[in-house]
Amino acid sequence: MPEKPGLGVELNEEVVKQHLRVPGYFEPTPEYDKYIIQDYRPGGPIK
């Protein structure tokens, strides 16, 4: 039994960055900061 949360494996981030299909490794994603539902509220979007 593991003594801490997780799968018990270490991720080698440098190797992961070398094998990305799309550039960017945990880049900011401001397009997902706004809830989609905000545009559909009664009375319009929250400003």
N, C-alpha and C positions, 0 to 999 in steps of 0.2 A: 504494500500500500504506500502510495506517495505521502510524504509528510507535509506537502504544501499543494495549493491548487495548480492545475495545469496538466499537461499530457506527459510531462517528464522528459521532454526533448528540448534541446537548445537550438535556436534558429540562428544560422550564420547569415547575418544581414548583408554582409559584403558580397557573398555569393548570390544571394537573392537579387541584389541590385544589378549584378552582372547578367542575370538571365530574365530580366523583365521583358515582356512582349511590348508594353507601352511605356514610354519614358515617365519617370516620376515614381517616387517611393513615399507613400503617405503624404502626398502634396495636399495643400489646403483645397477644400471643395466648397467654395462659397455658394455654388448653385444649389446645394442641399441644405443651406442654413435656414431657408424659408420653408415653412410648412406648406404643402400644396393646398391643404384645406382652407387656408386663409383667404384665398381668392373666391371661395364659394360660401362664405358666411353671409347670413342675412344682413343686409345693410352695407355690403361691400367689404373689400379687403381692409385689414388693419394697417394703418400708416405709422 
